[in-house]
Amino acid sequence: MSLKQECDLWDCCRHGTDCWGPKVVRPNRMHYRVPYVGPAYVSRRILLVGMNGRDDGSIAAEFRGMAEIIRTFRSGSRDYGGQFHFRAACVVGLLAAAQDGRMFDETPTPEALVGSLLASARIQAVQCAPMTDDDRRSPTPTMWRNCPPLVMAEQVGILEPRLVALLGVETHRRFQQLPGFATEWDSLWRENNDCFARGSALVAGHRVPVFALSHPANVARWQMGMRALVSSIRSRPIAVS
């Protein structure tokens, strides 16, 4: 992968012309974003994979965004960017507790989640975020096809996580298609009301637990997925190498 830091992705990505066709509305800028990697990441190596960012398209957007999230949580508020970031942090907190063999607080305070976020990393399955009338800025089908094998696969390999959590059905689908990770599922999406799956992937020569959940924006399905995640870990605790 070779993406210039201060170059818009439609100019420097080899898929730029394909992804940013004449009908795709461009934001002011759309640079490659460096993944957020917490200062204590090496202690837990929990990796959270989202769909795509709706940020300002600058290289440091993920780090700046997480800094604001952590400041908000430390103040006792969970309302940065609505409830999405709090719900995503709950996933990280649950996995951190599972690593330690602790019971997970299913109604954690925002402050209690800060430590887990500092020991996690966050990447996006798709780098680009086109402008849309409803401001959801979701990836186009072409972006979903082109981006994960180009960027996400390399980021996962470099970060060498011990646990991976995937948010959203399309993130789940695209991750399992990545070459080289030999993803296997032993609890399938369709067996869990289409809101949860559990399996493993081969990363840096190790089998790594992988959990897929509904996107936190879909509150009802995300809650069902979290209950399924808790039940799965209670019945089969995580073995972390």
N, C-alpha and C positions, 0 to 999 in steps of 0.2 A: 504494500500500500504506500502510495506517495501522494500526500495531500499538503499543499503549501498552507502554512498557518494563516497568512493574511490574504488569502485568495478566496473569492466566492466559489462555492462548490460547483456551480454550473460552468465555471471556467477551468477549474483545476482537477475535477474528478473525471475519470475516463467514462463515466456514465452520465456526465453532466448534460450533454445534448439530449440523450434519451429521456432522462428524468424530468428535465425542465423544458418541455416542449412549448409550443406557442400558446397553448391554452392554460398552462400552469402559471399562476400569478406569483411573481417573485417578491419577497420582502426586500428591505433596504440592503441587507447583507445576509449571507449564509455561509459562515466559515466552519471548518472542522472544529468540533468542540473537544477539548481535552477532558477525559472522564474524571468525575469526582473520585478521588481516592483518599479516604480518611487517614489522619496521621497515625491511627492505631490499627490500620487495616491488616498489617502482618500478624496481629494477634488473633484474628478471627477469620479473615479472608471471606467475608460474606459479600457476595456480589448480587446486586439488584439490577435487573434488566427491564427498562421501560420501553415504551413504544417509540416516542420521539419527543424532543423538547420543543416547547413553544416560547423559547427565549428570544433574545435580541440577535442571535446568530453570531455572537462573538466567541473567540476561542476559549475564553475563561468563563463562559456563562454557567457551566455546571458547577464550578467552584464557587462563584459568587452567589448562585442560587442556594446552594447548600449552606453557605455561611449565613444567609438570611433565615433559612429554615431553622438552623441550630440556635440562632439568637432568639427567634420567636419562641421556640420550645423552652429555652432556658428562662424566658420571662413568664412561663406558665400558660401561654396561649397555644392552641393547636390550629389556628386559623390562617396560617400562611398559605395563600393559594387555595382557599377553601379547605376542605378536609382531605384532599388527595394526598398531600405529603404526610399528614399524620397517619393515615391508613397505611401508606407504604412503609412508614417507619415502624408501625406495629408488626409488619411482616419481619423486618430485620430484628426487632426486639424479641420476637418469638423464636426465631432461629438461633439467636445468641443464647437465649435461655436453654434451648434444646442442646446446644453444644456443651453447656455446663451441667446438663442433667437436672436443671431447675424447673419448677413449675412456672408457667408463664402467666403473668397478670393479664387477664383478658380485658381489663379496663385500665390500662396504664396511664399515668400522667405524662404530659409532654416532656417534663424534665427527666423522667425515668428513661426516656428513649434516646437521649443525647449520646450516652456512652456507646450504645450499639451503633448509632450512625457514624460515630468517629472511628469505629472498627469495621466499617463497610466501604464498599465502592459502588458507584452507580454509573451505568452506561445506558445508551439508547440503541435500540435495534436499528433505527433509521436515523441518519444524521439530519436530513432535510425536513423542513416544515413549511410547505407552501401556504400562501395566504388563501383564506376561504371566506365566503360570505358570512358564515356563522361563527367565524373566528376560532373554530376548533383546530384548524391547522393540522389535519391528519395527513399522513403520507399517502401518496397516490399508489395504485397497484404497481406501477412501474418502479417506484422507489422501494416498495416492499420486496420486489423481485431482485433488484440490483444491489441494494445497500448491505443487508446483513452478511452475505458471504464476503463482501469487500472489507467492511470495517469491523462489525461486531465480532466476527470470528477471530480476527487478529487481536482485538482488545481482550477477549476472554483468554486467549492463549498467553498473552503477556501478563495478565493479572493473576493467573493460576489460582482461582478461587478454591475454597474448600466446600462451600455451599453456594448454590445458585438459585435465585428466585426470579421467575418470569412473570411479568404482569401483563395480562391481556391475551386473548385467544390468538391473535395474529403473531404476537411475540413468541408464544408457545409453539405455534406452527412453524415459524421460520427458524427458530433455534434448533428444532429437531431435524431440520433439513441441512444444517451446516455440515460441510464436509470435514472429516477428520475427528469428530467428537464421538461418533458411534453412540448416539443417544438411544437409550432403551427405557421403556416405561413398564413399570410393574403395577401401577394403579392408573387406569386410563381416564382421560377427560370424559368420555362418554359414560363411564361407570360412576362418575361423581357429579351428576346433574350438570355436566358441561361447565364446571366452575373450578375444578381442581384436578391435578395429575401429579404423580410422583414417579421419579425414575432416577437415572444416573447418566452421566456423560464422561467420556474419557478425556481428561485435561492434563497435559504435561505428564502422561504416563500413569495417572491415578484415576480411579473411579470416583467421581464427585457426585453427591446427591443433588438432584435438580427437582425443584417444586414449581409448578405452574398454577397460577391463580387468575381469577377474573380480574379485569382492570378495576382499580379502586373507585373509578368514577361511577361504575354500576354498583350502587350501594348494596342492593339486595343480594346480587350474585357474589359480590366480594365477601359479604358476611357469611354466605354459605360456604365459600371457598376457605375462609379462615377457620370455620368450624371443622371442615374436612381436614385442614392442615393440622389442627390441634389433635383431632382424633387419630390421624395417621401417625403422628409423632408419639402419642401416648401408647399406641399399640405396637409401634416399632421404632424405638428410640434411634436417633441419628448416631451412626458410627463414623466419627471424623478421624481420618488418618493424619 
